[in-house]
């Protein structure tokens, strides 16, 4: 099944069938790029430039991480040469069929807008800088005329006025989508505890915003993340053991957008998680039952991985996850049942074939 699915993916790529986010599918695969987390731990594993990854047909969505500050508006990326180069790299990924988002937030994003009015003004400014050209009058466009496919909010602190910021982005996105042409999306990346206090105002209540999908971080949180599946109790009922995909599914159906999709967020390597939370990284061969269980929920939209550098430094990880995500649940179950006597499956990796010369260049844009 693995080689058959890989062959199909390769053939689709060869004849020019685009990938990208599919709201009607359960096999979307998102991988963050921009923070070089593997390279931070081991310089020999530094991430490549963005365009180097876009020939990989397995990845559908690439959130660029991060727009890390509002005052001033600041991008903090790795392997970024200059404004024109970055725009070209984003455009090359879009031509390859990828949905490219700009992710706002991260652990260094520590100050929200000063007021709801300031939040709306900031949202309009960000939209004019990275959204459709001529949409707000900003002459400062870090990616040139290249337009991202939307925005992701990775808010990891209890910041003020992020809900009105997200709401104005939603308004701008809906207005642009009503005109046809390029499709824009709004996503969020809450942590798995429900409710996530850092995102609660955006996700629930009177100030809730309609998201197209949320990529829930099921890692770095012992009470609800994927390590729960190490508990024997999870074999009979993962939700009773603490894995709370069911809560996120219920939220999705009752949210501002009842068609919101929920992604299973996982770390792509051992150093993708904080040192004290190493147990929340799972070997790729242990992920099949977690993905199969998550697929049972009707809001399930796919898998998110943090981050690209981790995946490429972890041979076999992406191929194994792709096989589990892209195959139907029944096929996953059969593959699991057909493991050999030693508990090994016939999965192999071709990840090394796309390893290329890496660049290591980092700077910040204060805009």
C-alpha positions, 0 to 999 in steps of 0.5 A: 500500500505504501509504495502504491500510494507513493506511486499515485502521488508521484504520478499526480505530481508528474501530470501537474495535479495541484495539491493545496488545502482541500476543505472537503478532504481528511488527508491534508498535510500541513508543515510549518517552515521558518523557525529551523528548530532542528538546526537550532539543536544541530547546525548540521540539520539546518532547514533549507530555503522554502522553495527547496521543499515545494517539489515534495508532493506530500505537503499541501499547506505551508504556514510560514513562521512567524510574523513575530511582532506588531510594534513594529511589524516584524518578520523573524524567519530563517534562510531568508535572503531578501524581500524579492527572493522571499516573494519568489520562493512563496510564488514558486511554492504556490505554482507547485500547488501549495497553500502558503499561509503567513503565521502570526505569533509564536513563542516570541509574540508577547504583545497584542494590540493596545485596543480593539481599534488598533487591532483592526488597523493592524489587521488592515495593515497586515492585509495590505502588506501580504494580501492582494495588491492594492488592498490597502495602500501599503507601499511596503510589501516584503514579498513584493507582488506575491500574495499569501493564501491567508493567515494563521494565528499561533497565539501562545500567550494570553494577549489582549485584543487578538479576537478583534484582530482576527475578526478584521482579517476574517472580514478582509478574507471574506470580502476578497473571496466574494470576488472570486479568484485566489482563495484565502483562508484563516487558521489558528493553532491552539494548544490541545487543552480545551478551552485553550485560554490563549485563544479562547476569545477567538474561538468561543463566545460573543467575540468568536471568529470563523476559522477555516481550520484549526491545527491543534497542537497535540504536543507539549501538553501531558494531559491531552497530547498524543503521548496519551496513547502510551497509556494502556487505557487509551487502547479502549477509549482514548478520550477517557484517557485524556486525548481530547480530539472529541472536545475539539470535534464538538467545538468545531461543529458548534463554532462560528463556522460549523464546517471548520476542520480540525488538524492533528498537530504533531512534532516532527522530531525529538527536538521539536518539543520542549526538553521536559516534554520529550514524551510527546514526540512519537516514533512515526510507526506509533502514529498510525493508531492515533491518526486512525482514531482522529479520522473517526471524527467528522471535523477531521481535516488532516495532520499538522507537523512542526516543523519542516527542518525536523521532518527533513532531519528525521528520515522516514517520518514524512513518508510514514505519516503521509501513508497513514494520512492519505490512506483510508482508515480501513487501509490503515487498520489492515496495514497495522494488522499485517505488521510482521511478527516483530511489530515492524511494517514495510514502510521505507523512506525516500526522504534522503533523495530530496536532501540538498545543499542547505543554506543558513541565513537568518535576519529580521525585517522591521517593517 
